[in-house]
């Protein structure tokens, strides 16, 4: 995509998305742990809502402007997405944090997350260096002639958005957290992330930080084109929003990483291997691939959740992780 100065609006947008995700303490590992430990689906439901809010913008764009917003090709056949999701999920469980929470914990001063990010870059590059036959992309069969179901889908999305907006408005007292140094609820954060991700898709590009890192690792070994300067600049913009949130809420403090570097490095490497297959991480699946109806993306995310669940159960079975925590900060649990 050719750079235009007006695209710089994406910088404050992404910084605000980082601020919101930090306030909500978003973490797929925490979401899965909540389900396993207490049958709490608030955060997992928040992720689902974010996908629906993003689809509210991406589905009409795909239907009315298919040449500009075509359905992306999958990175390969179904098995690549399933394997990528499983590897990423297992790595996230070992890392005790997903794409979102890795940066959130770094913003809070947990320097072990640098090992996670290094492992992610290394794992992504390693996949391209392995002497394996890489799968060809799988194009979507979704066209205007075969997608008449998109119209009822758009109607259903609009109806859901109206009902969800009324529900949030009735509980607007809980939304005062947006103006104070409190945690954001999963439902409120879903609106911000979903619509923010959709706006990025329409006006800039379907950007996520994990996909930018994965593509950068591929470029270093000569397998992909390096992302644009603006796409790379959005990574520190996202992190700056998280640092600002940590500063405002007083959660930043430099932690001495006496232990855990090895687990974070290995976990990040698995996440990088899986990210090369997806491509990207759980943030890419939730805010880019699933909303744009990329083939296999939903199955990849379901396999990612299974990978996280298996990793958590194995870690606790062998005493490798305290039962009461996954390393992610406890976020808001209100369903508002």
HUQUI-V15930 format. One record per pair of residues at least 12 apart in sequence whose ideal C-beta (glycine too) atoms are under 10 Angstrom apart, sorted by the first residue. I is the first residue (numbers start at 1). J is the second residue. Records with the same first field share a line. If there is no record, write none. Layout:
BEGIN
I->J ; J
END
This chain:
BEGIN
1->204 ; 205 ; 228 ; 230 ; 231
2->228
3->228 ; 229 ; 230 ; 231
4->204 ; 230
6->203 ; 204
7->203 ; 204 ; 205 ; 228 ; 230 ; 231
8->204 ; 230 ; 233
9->199 ; 200 ; 203 ; 204
10->196 ; 199 ; 200 ; 203 ; 204 ; 205 ; 207 ; 230 ; 231 ; 233 ; 234 ; 237
11->204 ; 230 ; 233 ; 234 ; 236 ; 237 ; 238 ; 240
12->237 ; 241
13->196 ; 197 ; 199 ; 200 ; 203 ; 204 ; 207 ; 234 ; 237 ; 238 ; 241
14->196 ; 197 ; 200 ; 204 ; 207 ; 208 ; 209 ; 233 ; 234 ; 235 ; 236 ; 237 ; 238 ; 239 ; 240 ; 241
15->234 ; 236 ; 237 ; 238 ; 239 ; 240 ; 241 ; 242 ; 243 ; 244 ; 245
16->192 ; 196 ; 237 ; 238 ; 241 ; 244 ; 245
17->189 ; 192 ; 193 ; 196 ; 197 ; 199 ; 200 ; 209 ; 234 ; 237 ; 238 ; 241 ; 242 ; 283 ; 287
18->100 ; 103 ; 104 ; 107 ; 209 ; 234 ; 235 ; 236 ; 237 ; 238 ; 239 ; 240 ; 241 ; 242 ; 243 ; 244 ; 245
19->107 ; 184 ; 192 ; 238 ; 240 ; 241 ; 242 ; 243 ; 244 ; 245 ; 246 ; 248
20->178 ; 184 ; 188 ; 189 ; 190 ; 191 ; 192 ; 193 ; 196 ; 241 ; 242 ; 245
21->50 ; 99 ; 100 ; 101 ; 103 ; 104 ; 107 ; 184 ; 189 ; 192 ; 193 ; 196 ; 238 ; 241 ; 242 ; 245 ; 283 ; 331
22->100 ; 101 ; 103 ; 104 ; 105 ; 107 ; 108 ; 183 ; 184 ; 189 ; 238 ; 239 ; 241 ; 242 ; 243 ; 244 ; 245 ; 246 ; 248 ; 249 ; 251 ; 329 ; 331
23->104 ; 177 ; 178 ; 181 ; 182 ; 183 ; 184 ; 185 ; 188 ; 189 ; 192 ; 241 ; 242 ; 245 ; 246 ; 248 ; 249 ; 331 ; 332
24->43 ; 46 ; 100 ; 104 ; 177 ; 183 ; 184 ; 185 ; 186 ; 187 ; 188 ; 189 ; 190 ; 192 ; 193 ; 245 ; 331 ; 332
25->43 ; 100 ; 101 ; 104 ; 105 ; 108 ; 183 ; 184 ; 186 ; 189 ; 251 ; 328 ; 329 ; 330 ; 331 ; 332 ; 333
26->43 ; 46 ; 47 ; 50 ; 98 ; 99 ; 100 ; 101 ; 104 ; 184 ; 186 ; 189 ; 190 ; 193 ; 282 ; 283 ; 286 ; 328 ; 331
27->43 ; 92 ; 96 ; 97 ; 98 ; 99 ; 100 ; 101 ; 102 ; 104 ; 105 ; 282 ; 308 ; 326 ; 327 ; 328 ; 329 ; 330 ; 331
28->43 ; 44 ; 47 ; 88 ; 89 ; 92 ; 93 ; 97 ; 98 ; 99 ; 100 ; 101 ; 281 ; 282 ; 283 ; 285 ; 286 ; 301 ; 304 ; 305 ; 307 ; 308 ; 326 ; 328
29->89 ; 92 ; 93 ; 94 ; 95 ; 96 ; 97 ; 98 ; 100 ; 101 ; 102 ; 282 ; 305 ; 308 ; 309 ; 311 ; 312 ; 326 ; 327 ; 328
30->43 ; 44 ; 96 ; 97 ; 98 ; 100 ; 101 ; 308 ; 325 ; 326 ; 327 ; 328 ; 329 ; 330 ; 331
31->43 ; 44 ; 45 ; 46 ; 47 ; 98 ; 186 ; 282 ; 305 ; 308 ; 326 ; 328 ; 331
32->44 ; 89 ; 92 ; 93 ; 98 ; 304 ; 305 ; 306 ; 307 ; 308 ; 309 ; 310 ; 311 ; 312 ; 313 ; 326
33->93 ; 96 ; 308 ; 309 ; 312 ; 316 ; 321 ; 323 ; 324 ; 325 ; 326 ; 327 ; 328
34->326 ; 328 ; 330 ; 331 ; 333
35->305 ; 308 ; 309
36->308 ; 309 ; 312 ; 313 ; 316 ; 326
37->312 ; 316 ; 323 ; 324 ; 326
38->333
40->333 ; 335
41->186 ; 335
42->185 ; 186 ; 187 ; 331 ; 332 ; 333 ; 334 ; 335 ; 336
43->185 ; 186 ; 189 ; 190 ; 328 ; 330 ; 331 ; 332 ; 333 ; 335
44->186 ; 305
45->186 ; 187 ; 190 ; 335
46->184 ; 185 ; 186 ; 187 ; 188 ; 189 ; 190 ; 191 ; 193 ; 194 ; 331 ; 332 ; 335
47->100 ; 186 ; 189 ; 190 ; 193 ; 194 ; 282 ; 285 ; 286 ; 287 ; 290 ; 301 ; 305
48->186 ; 190 ; 194 ; 286 ; 290
49->160 ; 161 ; 164 ; 186 ; 187 ; 188 ; 189 ; 190 ; 191 ; 193 ; 194
50->186 ; 187 ; 189 ; 190 ; 191 ; 192 ; 193 ; 194 ; 195 ; 196 ; 197 ; 198 ; 286 ; 287 ; 290 ; 291
51->190 ; 193 ; 194 ; 197 ; 285 ; 286 ; 287 ; 289 ; 290 ; 291 ; 297 ; 298 ; 301
52->156 ; 157 ; 160 ; 161 ; 164 ; 190 ; 194 ; 290 ; 291
53->157 ; 160 ; 161 ; 164 ; 190 ; 191 ; 192 ; 193 ; 194 ; 195 ; 196 ; 197 ; 198 ; 287 ; 291
54->190 ; 193 ; 194 ; 195 ; 196 ; 197 ; 198 ; 199 ; 200 ; 201 ; 206 ; 286 ; 287 ; 288 ; 290 ; 291 ; 292
55->153 ; 154 ; 156 ; 157 ; 160 ; 161 ; 194 ; 198 ; 290 ; 291 ; 292 ; 293
56->154 ; 157 ; 158 ; 160 ; 161 ; 164 ; 194 ; 195 ; 198 ; 291
57->69 ; 157 ; 194 ; 195 ; 196 ; 197 ; 198 ; 199 ; 200 ; 201 ; 202 ; 291
58->71 ; 157 ; 194 ; 197 ; 198 ; 201 ; 202 ; 206 ; 287 ; 288 ; 290 ; 291 ; 292 ; 293
59->147 ; 150 ; 151 ; 153 ; 154 ; 156 ; 157 ; 158 ; 198 ; 291 ; 292 ; 293
60->150 ; 151 ; 153 ; 154 ; 157 ; 158 ; 198 ; 202
61->198 ; 201 ; 202 ; 292
62->140 ; 142 ; 144 ; 147 ; 150 ; 154 ; 201 ; 291 ; 292 ; 293
63->142 ; 144 ; 147 ; 148 ; 150 ; 151 ; 153 ; 154
64->144 ; 150 ; 154
65->202
66->142 ; 143 ; 144 ; 147
68->202
69->201 ; 202 ; 206 ; 292
70->139 ; 140 ; 142 ; 143 ; 292
71->139 ; 140 ; 141 ; 142 ; 143 ; 147 ; 292 ; 293 ; 294 ; 295
72->137 ; 139 ; 140 ; 206 ; 288 ; 289 ; 292 ; 293 ; 294 ; 295 ; 297
73->136 ; 137 ; 138 ; 139 ; 140 ; 294 ; 295
74->135 ; 136 ; 137 ; 138 ; 139 ; 140 ; 278 ; 279 ; 289 ; 294 ; 295 ; 296 ; 297 ; 300
75->134 ; 135 ; 136 ; 137 ; 138 ; 276 ; 277 ; 278 ; 279 ; 280 ; 289 ; 294 ; 295 ; 296 ; 297 ; 300
76->134 ; 135 ; 136 ; 137 ; 138 ; 277 ; 278 ; 279 ; 295 ; 296
77->135 ; 136 ; 137 ; 138 ; 295 ; 296
78->138 ; 295 ; 296 ; 299 ; 300 ; 303
79->135 ; 277 ; 296
80->134 ; 135 ; 137 ; 138 ; 276 ; 277 ; 278 ; 279 ; 296 ; 300
81->135 ; 138 ; 274 ; 277 ; 278 ; 279 ; 285 ; 289 ; 294 ; 295 ; 296 ; 297 ; 298 ; 299 ; 300 ; 301 ; 302 ; 303 ; 304
82->277 ; 296 ; 299 ; 300 ; 302 ; 303 ; 304 ; 306 ; 307
83->273 ; 274 ; 277 ; 278 ; 300 ; 303 ; 307
84->127 ; 271 ; 273 ; 274 ; 275 ; 276 ; 277 ; 278 ; 279 ; 280 ; 281 ; 285 ; 296 ; 300 ; 303 ; 304 ; 307
85->274 ; 277 ; 278 ; 282 ; 285 ; 296 ; 297 ; 299 ; 300 ; 301 ; 302 ; 303 ; 304 ; 305 ; 306 ; 307 ; 308
86->270 ; 274 ; 277 ; 300 ; 303 ; 304 ; 306 ; 307 ; 308 ; 310 ; 311
87->123 ; 127 ; 269 ; 270 ; 271 ; 272 ; 273 ; 274 ; 275 ; 276 ; 277 ; 278 ; 303 ; 304 ; 307
88->120 ; 123 ; 210 ; 267 ; 270 ; 271 ; 272 ; 273 ; 274 ; 275 ; 276 ; 277 ; 278 ; 280 ; 281 ; 282 ; 284 ; 285 ; 300 ; 301 ; 303 ; 304 ; 307 ; 308
89->270 ; 271 ; 274 ; 282 ; 300 ; 301 ; 302 ; 303 ; 304 ; 305 ; 306 ; 307 ; 308 ; 309 ; 310 ; 311 ; 312
90->267 ; 270 ; 271 ; 273 ; 274 ; 304 ; 306 ; 307 ; 308 ; 309 ; 310 ; 311 ; 312 ; 314 ; 315
91->116 ; 119 ; 120 ; 123 ; 264 ; 266 ; 267 ; 268 ; 269 ; 270 ; 271 ; 272 ; 273 ; 274 ; 275 ; 281 ; 304 ; 307 ; 308 ; 311
92->116 ; 267 ; 268 ; 270 ; 271 ; 274 ; 281 ; 282 ; 304 ; 305 ; 307 ; 308 ; 311 ; 312 ; 326 ; 328
93->267 ; 270 ; 271 ; 307 ; 308 ; 309 ; 310 ; 311 ; 312 ; 313 ; 314 ; 315 ; 316 ; 320 ; 321 ; 326 ; 327
94->116 ; 119 ; 262 ; 263 ; 264 ; 265 ; 266 ; 267 ; 268 ; 269 ; 270 ; 271 ; 308 ; 311 ; 312 ; 314 ; 315 ; 320 ; 321
95->112 ; 113 ; 115 ; 116 ; 119 ; 120 ; 260 ; 263 ; 264 ; 265 ; 266 ; 267 ; 268 ; 269 ; 270 ; 271 ; 311 ; 326 ; 327
96->110 ; 112 ; 116 ; 260 ; 263 ; 264 ; 267 ; 311 ; 312 ; 315 ; 321 ; 322 ; 325 ; 326 ; 327 ; 328
97->110 ; 112 ; 113 ; 116 ; 264 ; 267 ; 268 ; 271 ; 326 ; 327 ; 328 ; 329
98->210 ; 271 ; 281 ; 282 ; 283 ; 286 ; 304 ; 308 ; 326 ; 328
99->116 ; 120 ; 208 ; 209 ; 210 ; 211 ; 213 ; 271 ; 275 ; 280 ; 281 ; 282 ; 283 ; 284 ; 285 ; 286
100->193 ; 209 ; 210 ; 242 ; 281 ; 282 ; 283 ; 286 ; 328
101->113 ; 116 ; 282 ; 326 ; 327 ; 328 ; 329 ; 331
102->114 ; 116 ; 117 ; 120 ; 209 ; 210 ; 264 ; 267 ; 268 ; 271 ; 281 ; 283 ; 327 ; 328
103->116 ; 117 ; 209 ; 210 ; 235 ; 238 ; 239 ; 241 ; 242 ; 243 ; 283
104->239 ; 242 ; 245 ; 246 ; 251 ; 328 ; 329 ; 331
105->242 ; 246 ; 255 ; 264 ; 327 ; 328 ; 329
106->239 ; 242 ; 243 ; 246
107->238 ; 239 ; 240 ; 241 ; 242 ; 243 ; 244 ; 245 ; 246 ; 247 ; 251 ; 252
108->242 ; 243 ; 245 ; 246 ; 249 ; 251 ; 252 ; 253 ; 254 ; 255 ; 329
109->243 ; 246 ; 251 ; 252 ; 253 ; 254 ; 255 ; 256 ; 257
110->252 ; 253 ; 254 ; 255 ; 257 ; 260 ; 264 ; 327 ; 329
111->254 ; 255 ; 256 ; 257 ; 261 ; 264
112->255 ; 257 ; 258 ; 259 ; 260 ; 261 ; 262 ; 263 ; 264 ; 265 ; 268 ; 327
113->257 ; 264 ; 268 ; 327
114->257 ; 261 ; 264 ; 265 ; 268
115->257 ; 260 ; 261 ; 262 ; 263 ; 264 ; 265 ; 266 ; 267 ; 268 ; 269
116->260 ; 261 ; 263 ; 264 ; 265 ; 266 ; 267 ; 268 ; 269 ; 271 ; 272
117->209 ; 210 ; 213 ; 235 ; 264 ; 265 ; 268 ; 271 ; 272
118->261 ; 264 ; 265 ; 268 ; 269 ; 272
119->261 ; 262 ; 263 ; 264 ; 265 ; 266 ; 267 ; 268 ; 269 ; 270 ; 271 ; 272 ; 273
120->210 ; 213 ; 214 ; 217 ; 265 ; 267 ; 268 ; 269 ; 270 ; 271 ; 272 ; 273 ; 274 ; 275 ; 276 ; 281
121->213 ; 214 ; 216 ; 217 ; 220 ; 268 ; 269 ; 272 ; 275
122->217 ; 265 ; 268 ; 269 ; 272 ; 273
123->214 ; 217 ; 265 ; 266 ; 267 ; 268 ; 269 ; 270 ; 271 ; 272 ; 273 ; 274 ; 275 ; 276
124->210 ; 213 ; 214 ; 215 ; 216 ; 217 ; 218 ; 220 ; 221 ; 223 ; 224 ; 268 ; 269 ; 271 ; 272 ; 273 ; 274 ; 275 ; 276 ; 277 ; 279 ; 280
125->214 ; 216 ; 217 ; 218 ; 219 ; 220 ; 221 ; 223 ; 272 ; 273 ; 276
126->217 ; 221 ; 269 ; 272 ; 273 ; 276
127->214 ; 217 ; 218 ; 221 ; 223 ; 272 ; 273 ; 274 ; 275 ; 276 ; 277 ; 279
128->214 ; 217 ; 218 ; 219 ; 220 ; 221 ; 222 ; 223 ; 224 ; 276
129->221 ; 222 ; 223
130->273 ; 276
134->223 ; 276 ; 277
135->277
137->295
138->294 ; 295 ; 296
139->295
140->292 ; 293 ; 294 ; 295 ; 296
141->295
142->293 ; 294 ; 295
147->293
150->293
153->293
161->191 ; 194 ; 195
164->187 ; 190 ; 191
165->191
167->187 ; 335 ; 336
168->185 ; 187 ; 188 ; 190 ; 191 ; 336
170->336
171->185 ; 187 ; 188 ; 334 ; 335 ; 336
172->188 ; 336
173->336
174->187 ; 188 ; 332 ; 334 ; 335 ; 336
175->187 ; 188 ; 191 ; 336
177->189 ; 332 ; 334 ; 336
178->192
180->248 ; 249
181->245 ; 248 ; 249 ; 250 ; 251
182->249 ; 332
183->249 ; 329 ; 330 ; 331 ; 332 ; 333 ; 334
184->245 ; 331 ; 332 ; 334
185->331 ; 332 ; 333 ; 334 ; 335 ; 336
186->331 ; 332 ; 333 ; 334 ; 335 ; 336
187->332 ; 334 ; 335 ; 336
188->332 ; 334 ; 336
189->331 ; 332
190->286
193->283 ; 286 ; 287
194->286 ; 287 ; 291
196->287
197->283 ; 286 ; 287 ; 288 ; 291 ; 292
198->287 ; 291 ; 292
200->234 ; 287 ; 288
201->287 ; 288 ; 291 ; 292
204->230 ; 231 ; 234
205->227 ; 228 ; 230 ; 231 ; 234 ; 288
206->280 ; 284 ; 287 ; 288 ; 289 ; 291 ; 292 ; 294
207->227 ; 228 ; 230 ; 231 ; 234 ; 235 ; 238 ; 284 ; 287 ; 288
208->231 ; 234 ; 235 ; 238 ; 279 ; 280 ; 281 ; 282 ; 283 ; 284 ; 285 ; 286 ; 287 ; 288 ; 289
209->231 ; 232 ; 234 ; 235 ; 236 ; 237 ; 238 ; 239 ; 280 ; 281 ; 283 ; 284
210->235 ; 271 ; 272 ; 275 ; 278 ; 279 ; 280 ; 281 ; 282 ; 283 ; 284 ; 285 ; 288
211->227 ; 231 ; 275 ; 278 ; 279 ; 280 ; 281 ; 283 ; 284 ; 285 ; 287 ; 288 ; 289
212->226 ; 227 ; 228 ; 231 ; 232 ; 233 ; 234 ; 235 ; 238 ; 280 ; 284
213->227 ; 232 ; 235 ; 272 ; 275 ; 280 ; 281
214->227 ; 271 ; 272 ; 274 ; 275 ; 276 ; 277 ; 278 ; 279 ; 280 ; 281 ; 284
215->227 ; 231 ; 232 ; 275 ; 276 ; 279 ; 280
216->231 ; 232 ; 235
217->272 ; 275 ; 276
218->276 ; 279
223->276
224->276 ; 279
238->283
251->329
260->327
263->315 ; 320 ; 321 ; 327
264->327
267->311 ; 327
270->307 ; 311
271->304
274->300 ; 303 ; 304 ; 307
277->300
278->294 ; 296 ; 297 ; 300 ; 301 ; 303 ; 304
280->297 ; 300
281->304
282->300 ; 301 ; 304 ; 305 ; 308
284->297 ; 300 ; 301
285->297 ; 298 ; 300 ; 301 ; 302 ; 304
286->301 ; 304
289->301
308->326
311->326
312->326
END
